[in-house]
């Protein structure tokens, strides 16, 4: 199989660098071309003829490459080298990179829904979620903290992020959000609200544990002041090493509109929106919809022990 390996060289460890991954692909009988996602010419590499694009990195890398493959028909597979790997897990890539590479030949093609946000600042696709409130401010705070933190293991990094969220939640203010879900007004003061495309986001927080990746819908989750203690318990359970389900109701939708005042930003996956120089502090609004089956995913084939 002709494979374009899109690799984030800053992700993962020394055992999964360019040389090791290319060797594994060759050993599995594939004809691979290497491209660093940190090089400016990565977009050109995605335009070349290939049977499969293999994204090696974390959620950010998968989203960065996935956006370029929407409606192309070219399948995407993932080698999870990040910390949370929310997208990789949701798409069925839960084995080691070596195992995934060895099972690509017998893989199964599936489709994957992609979220779409439209606002005064442009149009953006998202793969994990878009939301406002606590998690949006957490994205900003986590980026600042990361610059001051020494190298940590994935487990330590996840714990650090959940601890940061818990500290922020303790005195985090509710904010007014005007939200319309398919014609129904659900405006309120929220600690957080999220339009989820997959089951987990951030530091592996399972806020939409029943989310489907190809049902043509997104999941709306939220927390008000009255839900603060439940949300705190949820984070405590996560710190205890559990993967608890979000304790509040979830609503599925195809179209959501949000209007708000002031300087509050949203997050689209791990990026803030609008960016620093976009928009003003006046009225802001966006529309969130879903693009059903916009991306083709090649899941690895089943392991031999699973077939026995």
PyMOL commands that set and color helices and strands:
alter all, ss='L'
color gray80, all
select helices_A, chain A and resi 14-16+18-27+42-45+59-69+86-90+97-102+134-146+154-170+225-239+304-307
alter helices_A, ss='H'
color red, helices_A
select strands_A, chain A and resi 2-7+31-36+52-57+75-80+108-119+122-126+129-133+175-181+184-185+188-190+192-196+218-223+251-253+255-260+266-268+271-273+284-299
alter strands_A, ss='S'
color yellow, strands_A
deselect
rebuild
show_as cartoon
